Each structure stands twice: as structure tokens, then as C-alpha cells.
Amino acid sequence: MSDQDRNAAEDLEKQLAVLSEDDAGVAAFQRDQALIAQEVKDNPDKPVAEWSTGRWVRLSQEDKDAWYARQAEHQRTLVPRMQESARQTINARAQMLRDARITPSEVSIYDRKEAEANRLLVDQVPFSARLFPVLAGEAKRTGKTPEEVATIWQTKAAERWELVSQIDQLRTEANAEVDAATTVEAVNEVVTQYLDSLQKIK
């Protein structure tokens, strides 16, 4: 229970001492105590500060303890559910951004271009249209040399991998922070910051 709730509960308890001096009031408290206890069970996540003074002070200590226990159990089970939902959101948004920047239909052709560029510039395989069909076609279309086209492709491939790396790093870090979060508020804060970070990726 938070300090705010503890203070609210203590203030309400002080009022009980005054109210209980009225015998008729005490009798009224006792008559509807069962109804109030049921309301507590039906509202396990309701902060103490939001309970009306008259209704909270009518509860027995046993009912109050039960309410606190139910509130703690509600919070304990709520956080894991929120964590799972957050992980799904984090992973899905990462995939959405990757697909928006590099569509699935483009992946295979990008990979093939990168492979041909690396074979020409890194492995230094002698150029021929038979061994480098994609590179040959692009060189003919643009009027550039195979080496110039291959250099452009390598640069674009590096930019593409840098983008993927940034997204995956943010995704991994956010999932780790969600796993470490112990409150619903902390989980929500991680997701909010993560989505903001994704929007800043160029």
C-alpha cells in the first residue's frame, strides 16, 4: 500500500472514534457492514483515498486486511499480464518499422545485390555478365561501371544493416526493461519511451 493510501486510511480511522460515540451510528455501521465488505471484494484495485469516509470506516479490520490482500494479489497478477502485452507490442512495432523501411518483397533482391557487390569488391572475383547478372544489368542501365554500382550497393547495404541494428537494439533493451519492471506504471513508461525512440530513427 502506498504512503498516500496509508495516510488516507489513518485519517479515516481517526473519524471512526468520533462516529462510534453515537450508539445509533454504531448500529447503522454494523447493519450494512456485510454490504460494504462485498463492495470491497468487487473493487480490489480501488485506492483507499477514493473510498467515502463513511463507508471505509464502517469496515472491520478483517475486511480491510482482506481488501489490502486482494489489492496486492490484483497488482501481482496484473503486472505479468501487462508485461506480456508490452512484449508483444514492442516486437510487433519493431517488425512493422523494418517492413516499412525494407519491404519483405525487397529483401531477396537486396541480399542478391549485396552478395554480388561483395563478390566483386571483397572477393575480387573477375567481373562477367554471367557471374554478375544483376550487377551487369544495373551497370548497363545506369551507364556506370560495375565497380561503381557495387560500391553504391555496399553503401546502401551498410545503411540497411545499421537501421536493422538500431531497431533491434531498441527492441532488445525495451524487452529487458519490461522484464525488470515491477509495476504497471513502469511497464507503460518503458513502452512509451520505446515508441518515441522508434519514431526518432531516420
Secondary structure, 3 states (H helix, E strand, C coil): CCHHHHHHHHHHHHHHHHHCCCHHHHHHHHHCHHHHHHHHHHCCCCCHHHCCHHHHHCCCHHHHHHHHHHHHHHHHHHHHHHHHHHHHHHHHHHHHHHHHHCCHHHHHHHHHHHHHHHHHHCCCCCCCCCCCHHHHHHHHHHCCCHHHHHHHHHHHHHHHHHHHHHHHHHHHHHHHHHHHCCCHHHHHHHHHHHHHHHHCCC
